[in-house]
Amino acid sequence: MSEEMRPIGIALLGAGVVGSAVAKLLTEHHDELADRIGRDFRIVGVGVRDKTKSREHIDPSLITSDVQALAADPAVDVVIELIGGTDDAAVLVADALKSGRSVVTANKALIAREGTALHALAASHDADLYYEAAVAGAIPLLRPLRESFIGDRITKVLGIVNGTTNFILSSMTEHGTTYDTALAQAQALGYAEADPSADVLGLDSAAKATTLARLAFHSEVDSAKVSVQGITSVTAGDIAAAKAMGFVVKLLAVAELTPQDEIVVRVHPSLVPASHPLASVHDAFNAVFINAEAAGEVMFYGRGAGGTPTASAIIGDFVTVARNIVQGSRGHEVVAYRHLQTQTIGAARTRYYVNLQVADQPGVLASIANVFAQRGVSIQVVRQDGAGEDARIVLRTHEALDRDLDATVAALRTLPQVREVLGVMRVEGER
Ligand SMILES: NC(=O)c1ccc[n+]([C@@H]2O[C@H](COP(=O)([O-])OP(=O)(O)OC[C@H]3O[C@@H](n4cnc5c(N)ncnc54)[C@H](OP(=O)(O)O)[C@@H]3O)[C@@H](O)[C@H]2O)c1
């Protein structure tokens, strides 16, 4: 068989939740996929840590623990990296690209950290780099950013990109449970890992938001300036107060351009109006809105994780790179040609909800309103609740610079009439 016509060779690195689903679908749909590619393909080997584990849907003769040797096998044209982490995976992906092999990966941490450098490596070695599954699992989101929106100017990307935290917040909202109970339930059902830190601290969402920002705004993002707040301090009281005002609490990832063309990337729990489409995104589903100058607002919704849904995105990427190999072309692109500044969250324009326990005495509301006015923050809605020891004032603000809102809350904490700041949360999605 001529070199041109030999089957496209795949090194499948990783056979865990996602890798085993990829192996299964590549095997079951082999003939159909080969027709779509226009050439036969085969799995040359499957790299794992533990060779002795029994694995469904994978021919045992393909299994190896020598992942480096597999990725460098002359019969391999495409490396599908599904081992995760940023140590071995970083070396394997870089080496594959340097050898001119195309790479498909689902590794959000690696792409967030090294995406720009890896794209440059791919371009200089005539290889492809695709990672649709690294953000929002099965949802086609990165390809639309890289291709469909390439003629437009994106101003904001906002959404729910972490299923674990969305499951926990949905459970707290629907069943009135505490954070700890909801987390334990998520772990029992397999939605949260034994060590859920990356999810609940917002780090997973921040990695995805960084990748979204880079592709949306065509610029590298300074990860040190990305603001990350998880859901560990969200209380049943916050959820109940949100509900009373017609809102739900969601962990949102936001990447936006300021009017000065600076990038702000932020992840934090937010109040979302109950009537907003994001409010009805439940359990482990993801949804993302893209705002573009010409297109307006576009929404993407679907399964953000799970072996089989994630495998759909990976196989889509594989077919794309395999077609490019057949046609002798590559999907080259410069992803970060602009050199925009990344600003901290203080430069973003946001709205706040503030819940205060206050002294039950005349003039309290005026003193509080004065603190807002001094910092140029205008109050949109104010509600007074309770009396005596339980006198409370709940406010929502109009849009203002986040740093001014932050300074307002700091000043409220020192106001003698404010006994305690019970809750502060940003509000998104009000139209
Ligand atoms: N799970 C999801 O829903 C999901 C969704 C989107 C993206 N992702 C991403 O997809 C990737 C894989 O996730 P996963 O959930 O499938 O992980 P997983 O179930 O933990 O599987 C990891 C696989 O990689 C192998 N492996 C790990 N380190 C290795 C090393 N140093 N050398 C060789 N093999 C190694 C493991 O081998 P053994 O089997 O021998 O342990 C296992 O087969 C990650 O980057 C993850 O962030 C996952």
The ligand as an SDF file (V2000), in Angstrom:
LIG
                    3D

 48 52  0  0  0  0  0  0  0  0999 V2000
  -14.7250   12.9400   32.2160 N   0  0  0  0  0  0  0  0  0  0  0  0
  -15.3180   13.9210   31.5340 C   0  0  0  0  0  0  0  0  0  0  0  0
  -16.5500   14.0290   31.5220 O   0  0  0  0  0  0  0  0  0  0  0  0
  -14.4930   14.9220   30.7590 C   0  0  0  0  0  0  0  0  0  0  0  0
  -15.1470   15.9310   30.0110 C   0  0  0  0  0  0  0  0  0  0  0  0
  -14.3820   16.8250   29.2540 C   0  0  0  0  0  0  0  0  0  0  0  0
  -13.0110   16.7210   29.2630 C   0  0  0  0  0  0  0  0  0  0  0  0
  -12.4000   15.7570   30.0220 N   0  0  0  0  0  0  0  0  0  0  0  0
  -10.9390   15.6810   29.9810 C   0  0  0  0  0  0  0  0  0  0  0  0
  -10.5690   14.4510   29.3410 O   0  0  0  0  0  0  0  0  0  0  0  0
   -9.3240   13.9810   29.8770 C   0  0  0  0  0  0  0  0  0  0  0  0
   -9.5090   12.5490   30.3930 C   0  0  0  0  0  0  0  0  0  0  0  0
  -10.4850   12.5450   31.4070 O   0  0  0  0  0  0  0  0  0  0  0  0
  -11.1140   11.1790   31.9770 P   0  0  0  0  0  0  0  0  0  0  0  0
  -12.2910   11.5980   32.7860 O   0  0  0  0  0  0  0  0  0  0  0  0
  -11.2850   10.1780   30.8990 O   0  0  0  0  0  0  0  0  0  0  0  0
   -9.9340   10.7140   32.9670 O   0  0  0  0  0  0  0  0  0  0  0  0
   -9.7290    9.2710   33.6430 P   0  0  0  0  0  0  0  0  0  0  0  0
  -11.0130    8.5020   33.6680 O   0  0  0  0  0  0  0  0  0  0  0  0
   -9.0060    9.4960   34.9080 O   0  0  0  0  0  0  0  0  0  0  0  0
   -8.7700    8.4900   32.6030 O   0  0  0  0  0  0  0  0  0  0  0  0
   -7.4210    8.8260   32.4350 C   0  0  0  0  0  0  0  0  0  0  0  0
   -6.7700    7.7520   31.5750 C   0  0  0  0  0  0  0  0  0  0  0  0
   -5.4360    8.1380   31.2960 O   0  0  0  0  0  0  0  0  0  0  0  0
   -4.5210    7.1320   31.7590 C   0  0  0  0  0  0  0  0  0  0  0  0
   -3.3650    7.8470   32.2850 N   0  0  0  0  0  0  0  0  0  0  0  0
   -3.3540    8.8330   33.2250 C   0  0  0  0  0  0  0  0  0  0  0  0
   -2.0990    9.2850   33.4120 N   0  0  0  0  0  0  0  0  0  0  0  0
   -1.3040    8.5810   32.5730 C   0  0  0  0  0  0  0  0  0  0  0  0
    0.0740    8.5940   32.2870 C   0  0  0  0  0  0  0  0  0  0  0  0
    0.8790    9.4370   32.9230 N   0  0  0  0  0  0  0  0  0  0  0  0
    0.5310    7.7460   31.3530 N   0  0  0  0  0  0  0  0  0  0  0  0
   -0.2930    6.8990   30.7220 C   0  0  0  0  0  0  0  0  0  0  0  0
   -1.6130    6.8440   30.9180 N   0  0  0  0  0  0  0  0  0  0  0  0
   -2.0990    7.6760   31.8430 C   0  0  0  0  0  0  0  0  0  0  0  0
   -5.2700    6.3310   32.7880 C   0  0  0  0  0  0  0  0  0  0  0  0
   -4.7200    5.0220   32.8390 O   0  0  0  0  0  0  0  0  0  0  0  0
   -5.3250    3.8720   33.8000 P   0  0  0  0  0  0  0  0  0  0  0  0
   -6.6670    3.5280   33.1820 O   0  0  0  0  0  0  0  0  0  0  0  0
   -4.3510    2.7700   33.7030 O   0  0  0  0  0  0  0  0  0  0  0  0
   -5.4550    4.4920   35.1420 O   0  0  0  0  0  0  0  0  0  0  0  0
   -6.6910    6.3790   32.2460 C   0  0  0  0  0  0  0  0  0  0  0  0
   -6.8800    5.3640   31.2770 O   0  0  0  0  0  0  0  0  0  0  0  0
   -8.9230   14.9970   30.9540 C   0  0  0  0  0  0  0  0  0  0  0  0
   -8.0680   15.9560   30.3840 O   0  0  0  0  0  0  0  0  0  0  0  0
  -10.2480   15.6450   31.3290 C   0  0  0  0  0  0  0  0  0  0  0  0
  -10.0870   16.9530   31.8430 O   0  0  0  0  0  0  0  0  0  0  0  0
  -13.1050   14.8540   30.7450 C   0  0  0  0  0  0  0  0  0  0  0  0
  1  2  1  0
  2  3  2  0
  2  4  1  0
  4  5  1  0
  4 48  2  0
  5  6  2  0
  6  7  1  0
  7  8  2  0
  8  9  1  0
  8 48  1  0
  9 10  1  0
  9 46  1  0
 10 11  1  0
 11 12  1  0
 11 44  1  0
 12 13  1  0
 13 14  1  0
 14 15  2  0
 14 16  1  0
 14 17  1  0
 17 18  1  0
 18 19  2  0
 18 20  1  0
 18 21  1  0
 21 22  1  0
 22 23  1  0
 23 24  1  0
 23 42  1  0
 24 25  1  0
 25 26  1  0
 25 36  1  0
 26 27  1  0
 26 35  1  0
 27 28  2  0
 28 29  1  0
 29 30  1  0
 29 35  2  0
 30 31  1  0
 30 32  2  0
 32 33  1  0
 33 34  2  0
 34 35  1  0
 36 37  1  0
 36 42  1  0
 37 38  1  0
 38 39  2  0
 38 40  1  0
 38 41  1  0
 42 43  1  0
 44 45  1  0
 44 46  1  0
 46 47  1  0
M  CHG  2   8   1  16  -1
M  END
$$$$
